[in-house]
Each structure stands twice: as C-alpha cells, then as structure tokens.
Amino acid sequence: MRAYAMKEYKHNHMPSSDDILRKKLSNGVTLLARENPFSQTAVIRASIPCGSYLDPMDKTGLADFAANCLNMGTFSHNFQQISELLESSGASLAINCGPRTYTIQGTCLAEDLPMILGLMKEILDEPSFPEDQVEIHRQRVLSAYELHLHDPESMADERFDKLLFGDHPYGRPELGTIEETNSITRDDLFAFHKRFIGPENMIISVSGGVPAEKILEACEREIGTWHKAQETIHPEDYFFEIACPDHSVSEHIEIPEKSELSMILGTLAPRRGSPDFTPAVLGNSILGEFGIMGRIGKTVRDENGLAYYAGSSLTSLSYGGCWTVEAGVNPANLEKAAELIISELKRFTAEKVTEEELNDVKSFYIGSLPLSLESNNGTAGLMLNMEAYNLGLDYLVQLPGRVKAITTEVILETARKWLDPGKLIRVTAGTLGV
C-alpha cells in the first residue's frame, strides 16, 4: 500500500500526510498531489517566485504586464489556437501576479490533465509576446489606471499601503502610471521572462479525479523536463522587516463628485505562519467580520447609521501584512464614524472578548474548513499554501485543535501586540470639498 494512501477514502477527509503525495520532480519543482475519486475534473494551482517586487523602479507594473501577456501566444501556438484548445476541452488557464509570486490556476477534465500541464509549461517557457496582443493589453492597463484614479476605495488602499510599507514591495502600487505603462516594450517583456520566469522554486499543487501516481507521472513528463537558465533571486533581499507606525498619520485624497467617502485605518499584521496569525484571524472576526461585520459593523453601521459598510480585515502574507478597518461613509459622518471605530479598537485592546464571542467564531472557523475542501480548487489552493508558507502537510488536521486551544487572554494579548489605536495610518478618499 502506498505510504501516502488512506486505507479507506472518506469524503471531506482533511488533506494530510496520509493522502498527499509530495515529491520533487527531476528539475527540482515541488509537487503536491491528492486524488479525489469522486471527481471527474482536476485543478492545478501553482506558483513561481516572480512578482511585482522585481519591477524596475521606473517601470512599475512590468511583472503584472508580463504575466497577463504570457498566454497571448507562444512560438508554437498563437493566441487564437490557445483559446480554441482551452475552449474545445472546457478547460481554463490563468496567470496572475502578486507582490512575491506568479500564481497559475488551471482547470480541466481529469483525462485532460497532461494536456493542460503541457500547455502551462509551453506558455511559461516560450511566450512570443505578439505585438498586437501586447498593445491590446496595454490599452486595458491604461483604462484600468484611469478607473483607478477615480475610484475612492482603490486610491485609498494604494495610498494606505504606501504610507504603511514605504519602499517595501508591499507598498508598491499594482498599476504603473500612464508614462510607465507606455514605456513597457516587448524587449522589456522578453528580458523579464529570460531573467526571472522559470522552474526554480516552483510549486505545483494538483487535486482531482486522477490517481496521485498518474499526476506525478504527468507532471514529471510535462513539467519535470523544463530546464531554463534563469537569474537566481533571494526574496529576503527585497522583503525587509518593517516596523509598526510610531505615530498616527492621516491623509485625504480629494476626488471630485463622489457622494461616498472611502476610509481605511490600520497598521501591520502578523505574517502568515506566525504564532500570532490564528489568534489574529479569530480576533479580527470578532472585531469586524463575524455576523454583519462584527463589533465595528454593529456599532458604526447598525446602531448609529454612520456608514454604508464598516468592518475589518486581516491580510497576512509571507513577510507581513496589514490589519485594517474599512468604511464607506457620507462625508458629513466621517469624523463621528472614525471616533466610533477608534472607540471599538480601544475596547478590543483593553478588555477580553467574551467567551460566547470566541466560541462562536471558533465554531464558524472550524466548521468552514470542510466547506473549503468541497471543491478541487479549494483543496489544491490549501495544499499550495501549506507548502508555500511551510505549514506542513498535517496543518489542516492539527488546525482545529490549535483553534480550540486559543483563549480570550490570547486574543487580548495578540490585539495589544499588533493594534495601537493611537498609532494608526488613516487614509480617506472622495469628496470633502477641501
């Protein structure tokens, strides 16, 4: 019997070392594979350490531009042929750019897994960056940038990130300016691809109706043969440590003719994989998510009617993140809404949450785990995260016990460690008429 195979497959069984095959392909790519015998489809989730942190300082958006152009044509298939191949088999393949990684997501029928793997390798290895498609995408980026400039929420988010993270890659904007976007050439795209896009430190996660050994064979044949000289990069050279704000900062971005004002307040958050991560997730759920946007939503929106929406969110990545409160308000209600939000943050960092609040979010958190595994996409995504964040193959099996062990004291300690109501970044965007 295979070491990673269960004696009896149970639907909704948590992925673990019992049923996840983890192997290094011959070229060093890490594969995680899990069979779902109840499915007739397969999902691929993959990542390569090539993100916007590699953008040249004068060409913000280059990494994202390149990611979006990879599947627009190769030296073997043009854009129309790639589209027809995917559509005729009911498959999909998308590549997205984040601060630290390119993420690839593919879906297909189980029998088409070798095809989609081969196409993924071809797109990543030999893009042709056809001039007509590059220009079409350039116009899309320019249109998106124009919309961004008139979107209060988007503008507030971008400025908040810059104020909080500074020159750190997490503080860099997603879109380049009009001048930067227009300056990107095909030569830039080819050079970026040659330097950074390759199999080194690539992770592939596959879940679906294919036996794990067959997934391994297909990946070894289609991906394991991919060899490419590329520039060795060390992300830690770019993602330096960031200190929490030592004082409050407040800025407003005036955008004319907007009836709703977007506001974001926040600070740093624990990185993914930190011992503080799960307590922060549970605490944030109480603060501004659970029910109708938690305590903040109840106070600011429901009881006082001062916001169209109000809640909090936690973004935790490999090298940190941010803990924020977001609200959409009438400009006349801005300061009162902000006062109520700060009041809730002070209460959250001064006194323990109730046992009832904590038990409710624990039940929700644990109960939602099986739901996230209902699809191959959810399973493949979770396996990818377990590998990318070095969580271990038994992370999901152990997680309910870890969640149950968190106390109200731990929630308070975590809140006090990361949230200081007197030292927050605040950005508003919209029409104040000032």
N, C-alpha and C positions, 0 to 999 in steps of 0.2 A: 504494500500500500504506500502511496506517495506520502512523504513526510508532511506535506502541507495540505493533504486532503482530509476532509471530515469523513468520519465513518458513516454518517447519515446527514445529507444536506437538509437544512431547515431554513425555510423561507424567513427572511428578516433576521437571520443569524448575523450578529455583528462581524464584519470582516476582521480577521485576526491572523496571527502567525499560523493558525491551524489550516487556513484555506487561502491565504495569499501566497502566490509564488513570487519571490523576489530574486532576481538574477541580474548579473552584469553580462551584457552582451559582449561579443568579442571585441568591439571597439570602445568599450567602457560605458556605454549607455546603460542606465539603471532601469530595469523593467519591473513593474508590479502587475500581476495578472490574477484575476479572480473569475472563475466560471459562475455563471448564473444559468443553470439548466432550464429554468422556466422562461427564458427569454429567447426570442428569435433575432435579436439585434445585438450590436456591440457598440461600445463607446470608447473612444480614445481621448484621454486628457494627457497632455504633455507640456513640458516647459524646458526652455533653454535660457541660460543666464545672460540674456541680451535684452536690455531695457532702455528706457529713456535716460538712465544715468550715464549712458555712453554718448549722448548727444554732444556734438561740439558746442561750445559756448555761443557761437554765432549762428547756429542752425538748430535752434530748439524745434523739436518735432520730427527730426530726421529719422530716429528709430521707429516712431509710430508710422511715419510715411512709408518707410521700407516694409514694415510688417503688413500694411494694407496693400502693398503692391506685389507681394510675393506670389499670391495666387492669381495674378493677372496675366500670367503667361510664363512658360519655360522654353528652353531651347528644343524641347520635344513636343510640346503641346501649347497651342495658343489659348487665349482666354476663352473663346467660344468652345473649343474642344474640351477644356477642363470643365466648363459649365455643363456641357452636354453629358460628359461622363458621369458627373455627380447626379444630375437630374434624372438620367435614364436608370440609375440604380437606386434612386430615392435617398442618396447619401448627402452628407454635408461636411464641409471642412472650412474652419475659420481660424484665423491667427490674430491675436490681439497683443498689444504692447502695454506693459505696466512699467513701474519705476525700475524694477530689477529683472524682470523676465519677459520673454515672449511666451504666451500660453497658446497652445494649439488644441482645438477641440474638433473631433470628428465623430460622426455617427453613420452607421451603415447596417445593412443586414449582416447577420453572422457570417454567411458564406462569402461576403464581400470584404471581410477584414483584410486579407492580403492586398486586395486592390487599393483600399483606402490608405494602408500603410505605405505602399509603394508610391502612391500619388503624393502623400505627405513628404516623403523623402525627396522626391523629384522637385517639388515646389521649394523646399528648403535648400536644396543643394544646387539647383541650376535655374534660378529665376532669370528671365530675359528682360524684365522691366521694360515692356514695349512702350514706345514713346507716346502713342495715342492714349493708352490706358493710364500712364503716369500723368498726363495732362488732365484727363478726366478726374483723376483723384485729386490733383492739385486744386481744381475748381471746387470740389467737395470740401476740402480743408478750408479754403478761403471763405466759403459760405458758412461753414461751421464757426469759424472765427468771428464773422460778423454777427451771427446769432449770439455767440458767447458774450460779446461786448454789450449786448442789450438784455442779457439775462441776469437779473439781480442775484439769484441763487448761485449761478456759476461764477460770477465775478466775485462774490463774497467768499466762496470756497477757495478760489485761486489766491486771493489776497491773504486770507487766513493762513493758508499753507506757507506762503512766502514769509509772513511775519513770524510764524512759529518755527519753521525749519530753516529759514535763511538760505544759505548756499548748499545745504544738504540736498541730495537728489529728490527727497520727498517734497522739497519746496519748489521744485522746478515746474513751470506750467506745462500742461498737456499739449497745448497748441502753440506753435510759433506765431510770431507776428506776420503781417502780410509780407513784409520785406523778407523775413526769414523763409517763409514758405515759398515765395517766388524765387529765392536763391538756390533752392534744392535742385540739383541736376541728376540726370541718370548716372553720370560718373560718380556722384556722391553716393547713390544707392548701391552701385556695384562695389565701391570701395568699402562701404559699411558692411555689406554682405561678406566680402572677402575677409575682412578683419575679424568679425565677431560672430557670424551665424554659422554654427557647426555642431557636431555631436558631442563636443566636450562638455561634461557635466549635465548632459541631457537626462531628463526623467520621462519615462512613458508609463502611463497607467491605463490598463485595459480591463473593462468589465463587460461581460455579455455571454451569449449562448455559445461559447467556444471553449473547449477544454483548455486548461491552463498550459498544458504541454504544446497544444496546437498554436496557442497565442505566442508562446516562446519561439516555436519554430518559424512562425510567420515574421515575427519581429527580428529574429536573427537573420533571416533571409533578406528582408526588405530594408531594415534599419542597421543591423549589425555590420553590413558591408559598406556603410557610409564612412569614408575616411576623408578628412579635409584638413589641410594645414590652416590653422587659424591662430589669431593672437591670443595668448594666454592672459586672462584678466583675473584680477583679485578684487571682488566686490568690496571687501573690507577696506580697501584703499579709498573708496569713494563714500561709503556709508559710515561716516564718523559718528561718534557719540554726540548727542545733543542734550543740553541742559534745559530743565524746565524754566519757564519765564520767571524772572526775579522781581517783576513788577507788572502792573496792568498796562495794557496797550489798547487803545481804541481808535479805530479809523472808520470813515464813512466814504463810500463811493457813490457819487451822485449820478443817477441815471434818470433822465427826464421822462415824465409822463408815465410813471409807474404807480399804480394805486396800492400795491402791496410791497412792503419793505422786507427784505430778507436779512435776518440776523443770525450770526454764528458766534458762539463763545466757547472757548475751550483751552486745552493745554495738552501736554504729551500724555501718551498712554503706554502701558507695558507692551513689550514686543511679544509676538506670537512665540509660544514655548516658554515664556517666563512663568515662574510660580504664581505671579500676580494675575496672570491672564484670566483664568477661570473665575476667581473671585471678582475681578473687574467686570466680566461678562454678566455674572449674576447680579452684581450691584447696579450695573447700568440698566439692566432690565427693569429693576425696581424703580430706578430714578426716572427713566424716560422712555420705556418701551412697552412693558407688560400692560395688558388691558388696552386702554386708549391712551398710549404714550405715557404710561407710568405716572409718577407723582407730578412731574412737570406738566404733562398734558392735563391732568385733573385740575391742578391749581390755576394754571395760566389760561387754558382754553375753556374747560368745562365750567369751573366755578366763577371765573371772572370775565370770561368772554373777551380776552385781550389778544387772541391770536387765532389765525385761521388754522394753523398747526403749530405744535410745540412738543419737542421731545429730545431725547439724547441718543447718541450713537457712539460706538467704540470701534475704531479701526486699528487693528494690530497686525503689523507686518514683520518681516524678518529682522529689521533693525529699528523697530519702534513703531510709533503710530500716534494717533490723537484721540482724545476723549472730548467730545463736543456736545453742545446743546444748540439745536437749530430751531428757529421760529420764523413764521411768516406773519407779519403784523401790519395793521393800519399805522401809518407814520405817527398819527396822534397818540397812539398807545405804546410807542416804543419804550420810553423810559419806565413806565409803570410795569410793562411786561418784563423788562430787564431786571427791575427790582425784585419782582416775584421769583424769577429764575435764580437770582443770586441768593434769595432767601431760602429756596429749596436746596441749593447747594450747601449753604451753611448748615442747614438741618441735617443733610446727608453726611456731612463730615463732623458733626458734633455729637450725634446720638445714633445708637444702633437701630438698624431696621427691625421691624417686628418679626417674630418667629413665623407668623402667618404669611407675611410678605415673602420671606425667604423660602418657606416650604412651597408656596405657590409657584415661584419661578423655578425652583428645583424640579418640581413635578413636570412643569412645561418643558424644561430643558432636556430632562431625561426622556420624557415621552415623545419629544420631537425627533430624537435620534433615529428610531426605526423608520420614521416617515421620510427622513432624508436619504434613506437607503432603499426606498421603494423603486427607484429608477437606476439603471446602469450609469446614468450621468452622475447621480449623487454619489454612488459607490466609487466610481473612478475618480471623481473630484476629491473625495475624502482620502482615498489612498494616496493620491498625488500630494495632498497637504501633509499627510503623515510622513512621507519621505522628504518633502521639501523643507519641513520645519524640524526634522529629526525627532519626531514624536514617538517612533517605534511602532511596529506592526500591531501591538496589542493595546494601542492607545484607546481605541473605542471601547474595547472590552473593559478596560480599567476606569474609563471616564465616569460612569455612573457612581462608582464607589468614591471617587475623588470629589464629585459634586456633593454627594450626601455628607461628606466629612466637613464641608465648609460651614462655619458658624457665623452668627451675626457679628461676633467680635472680629472675625477675619474680614468680613465685608467692611466694617468700620475702619480697620487698620489699613486696608487697601485704599479706601476712599481718601483717608487722610494723607496717605503717601503720595497720591497722584493728583488730587484735586485741592487747590488752594483758591477759594472764592475771591481772595484779594489779589491774586496774581494770574489773571486770565487775559488771553487775547480776545478782543471783541472787534468784529467787522460787521458793518451794515452796508447794504447796497439797495438803491432805489431812489425814490424822490422825497427828499426832505425840504427842498426849496431853499437850501442854504448855500 
